[in-house]
Amino acid sequence: MKIMFVGLGLIGGSMALALAGYPDVELYAVERDEWTRFEALNRGTVRAVWSDAADAPLGDMDVVVLCLHPHAAADFVRTHAHRLASSALLTDVCGVKRPLHDAVLAVPNRQFVYLGGHPMAGRERGGFANASADLFRGAHYILTPDETVPEESIRFMTRLVTFMGCPDIVFSDPDAHDERIAYTSQLMHVMALALCDQHLLFDSYGFEGGSFRGATRVAALDPSLWCELFWANKETLADLTDELIARLGEYSALLRGDDRQALLERLTVSSDRKKRFDLMRSGAPSETPLYK
């Protein structure tokens, strides 16, 4: 089986490294960066790599994995979909699903299978230099099949990502995925950035503990990537940001008020919600797909 990664950055590179030793698989890539191409070949991560998808033998591939920003992935489909083998499986790792999903739906007379994917793993620093075979160990992997995706394709992707170290496969549809990712990922980045915009940041060195480091860790992001992810999901993210502002306003009102018991009750409710969520996380891997 031949698998081609379009993009060998942090996620694509880590996937290729994590699949070393997967039975009967040959790995190939498209990557614009010259150093990454040299390094991937030098380390034996892939058998061959092309600088331009137009020159790559896409039609010979059984699986094509788009490891690109959402709109670049959609542009790839609009440009190269006709070159994919009719039996090919196209998947991706985009953090927002709707742009690529819409581009695939617009492909006339499509025969290849599209099964969207999103590994819930990452680091603050991107690029192949920071890729690692253990990046996905213990991470969720989201799949977004529709009714056209054969069961065998789902089973194949499940085997593939399990080999990479993902113990929990979560199923969703693209819209549900984008709403939940806006809450669990993008909003967390908004919060981290907002904390780093507050006036005490540079006067607080030496006072920060684990809670501050954890809350602000993702603020050291790639601005161009996260601007695209925010923008591709902006309506949902704006709504959730407004909801967060409202919740913070409620805490501010309680702190400015004179009812200590009301503050205690609110802390208790919020803490209990987190504890209930943690009980969900400590249970068995998810077996209930959001996609019906």
Solvent accessible surface area in square Angstrom, and as a share of the most:
residue,aa,sasa,rsa
1,M,98,0.44
2,K,69,0.29
3,I,0,0.00
4,M,0,0.00
5,F,1,0.00
6,V,7,0.04
7,G,10,0.10
8,L,0,0.00
9,G,27,0.26
10,L,18,0.09
11,I,37,0.19
12,G,1,0.01
13,G,0,0.00
14,S,0,0.00
15,M,0,0.00
16,A,1,0.01
17,L,29,0.14
18,A,11,0.09
19,L,3,0.01
20,A,76,0.59
21,G,71,0.68
22,Y,33,0.12
23,P,85,0.54
24,D,126,0.65
25,V,27,0.16
26,E,46,0.20
27,L,16,0.08
28,Y,27,0.10
29,A,0,0.00
30,V,9,0.05
31,E,24,0.11
32,R,212,0.77
33,D,69,0.36
34,E,127,0.57
35,W,128,0.45
36,T,9,0.05
37,R,52,0.19
38,F,129,0.54
39,E,36,0.16
40,A,0,0.00
41,L,83,0.41
42,N,104,0.53
43,R,120,0.44
44,G,59,0.56
45,T,13,0.07
46,V,9,0.05
47,R,159,0.58
48,A,30,0.23
49,V,22,0.12
50,W,64,0.22
51,S,54,0.35
52,D,70,0.36
53,A,12,0.09
54,A,63,0.49
55,D,101,0.52
56,A,1,0.01
57,P,44,0.28
58,L,0,0.00
59,G,38,0.37
60,D,87,0.45
61,M,4,0.02
62,D,61,0.31
63,V,3,0.02
64,V,1,0.00
65,V,1,0.00
66,L,0,0.00
67,C,19,0.12
68,L,51,0.25
69,H,66,0.30
70,P,2,0.01
71,H,80,0.36
72,A,44,0.34
73,A,0,0.00
74,A,1,0.01
75,D,72,0.37
76,F,13,0.06
77,V,2,0.01
78,R,150,0.55
79,T,80,0.46
80,H,21,0.10
81,A,11,0.08
82,H,149,0.67
83,R,66,0.24
84,L,17,0.09
85,A,29,0.23
86,S,65,0.42
87,S,100,0.64
88,A,1,0.01
89,L,12,0.06
90,L,1,0.00
91,T,1,0.00
92,D,0,0.00
93,V,16,0.09
94,C,3,0.02
95,G,14,0.13
96,V,0,0.00
97,K,1,0.00
98,R,70,0.26
99,P,23,0.14
100,L,0,0.00
101,H,20,0.09
102,D,65,0.34
103,A,5,0.04
104,V,2,0.01
105,L,103,0.51
106,A,77,0.60
107,V,27,0.15
108,P,108,0.68
109,N,147,0.75
110,R,66,0.24
111,Q,135,0.60
112,F,9,0.04
113,V,30,0.17
114,Y,14,0.05
115,L,0,0.00
116,G,0,0.00
117,G,0,0.00
118,H,22,0.10
119,P,4,0.02
120,M,60,0.27
121,A,29,0.23
122,G,43,0.42
123,R,110,0.40
124,E,59,0.27
125,R,181,0.66
126,G,46,0.44
127,G,33,0.32
128,F,3,0.01
129,A,76,0.59
130,N,50,0.26
131,A,13,0.10
132,S,26,0.17
133,A,50,0.38
134,D,63,0.32
135,L,20,0.10
136,F,0,0.00
137,R,178,0.65
138,G,57,0.55
139,A,14,0.11
140,H,87,0.39
141,Y,0,0.00
142,I,19,0.10
143,L,0,0.00
144,T,6,0.03
145,P,4,0.03
146,D,31,0.16
147,E,149,0.67
148,T,80,0.46
149,V,13,0.07
150,P,61,0.38
151,E,111,0.50
152,E,87,0.39
153,S,16,0.10
154,I,25,0.13
155,R,121,0.44
156,F,17,0.07
157,M,0,0.00
158,T,44,0.25
159,R,118,0.43
160,L,1,0.00
161,V,0,0.00
162,T,75,0.44
163,F,87,0.36
164,M,6,0.03
165,G,24,0.23
166,C,0,0.00
167,P,82,0.52
168,D,12,0.06
169,I,22,0.11
170,V,32,0.18
171,F,48,0.20
172,S,2,0.01
173,D,45,0.23
174,P,10,0.06
175,D,87,0.45
176,A,17,0.13
177,H,3,0.01
178,D,9,0.05
179,E,92,0.41
180,R,101,0.37
181,I,8,0.04
182,A,0,0.00
183,Y,123,0.47
184,T,72,0.42
185,S,20,0.13
186,Q,1,0.00
187,L,7,0.03
188,M,72,0.32
189,H,18,0.08
190,V,35,0.20
191,M,70,0.31
192,A,0,0.00
193,L,57,0.28
194,A,53,0.41
195,L,63,0.31
196,C,40,0.24
197,D,122,0.63
198,Q,107,0.48
199,H,158,0.70
200,L,102,0.51
201,L,46,0.23
202,F,182,0.76
203,D,109,0.57
204,S,32,0.20
205,Y,190,0.72
206,G,63,0.60
207,F,174,0.72
208,E,54,0.24
209,G,34,0.33
210,G,52,0.50
211,S,99,0.64
212,F,71,0.30
213,R,134,0.49
214,G,50,0.48
215,A,50,0.39
216,T,17,0.10
217,R,134,0.49
218,V,27,0.15
219,A,17,0.13
220,A,72,0.56
221,L,32,0.16
222,D,64,0.33
223,P,97,0.61
224,S,77,0.49
225,L,48,0.24
226,W,40,0.14
227,C,84,0.50
228,E,37,0.16
229,L,13,0.07
230,F,42,0.18
231,W,163,0.57
232,A,27,0.21
233,N,11,0.05
234,K,80,0.34
235,E,115,0.52
236,T,41,0.24
237,L,11,0.06
238,A,52,0.40
239,D,95,0.49
240,L,31,0.15
241,T,32,0.18
242,D,90,0.46
243,E,89,0.40
244,L,36,0.18
245,I,104,0.53
246,A,46,0.36
247,R,95,0.35
248,L,105,0.52
249,G,37,0.36
250,E,63,0.28
251,Y,53,0.20
252,S,45,0.29
253,A,66,0.51
254,L,44,0.22
255,L,124,0.62
256,R,207,0.75
257,G,47,0.45
258,D,146,0.76
259,D,76,0.39
260,R,212,0.77
261,Q,99,0.44
262,A,28,0.22
263,L,39,0.19
264,L,97,0.48
265,E,93,0.42
266,R,59,0.21
267,L,86,0.43
268,T,67,0.39
269,V,85,0.49
270,S,42,0.27
271,S,46,0.30
272,D,65,0.34
273,R,156,0.57
274,K,113,0.48
275,K,122,0.52
276,R,155,0.57
277,F,102,0.43
278,D,49,0.25
279,L,132,0.65
280,M,145,0.65
281,R,161,0.59
282,S,90,0.58
283,G,47,0.45
284,A,83,0.64
285,P,73,0.46
286,S,49,0.31
287,E,155,0.70
288,T,101,0.59
289,P,51,0.32
290,L,70,0.35
291,Y,51,0.19
292,K,193,0.82
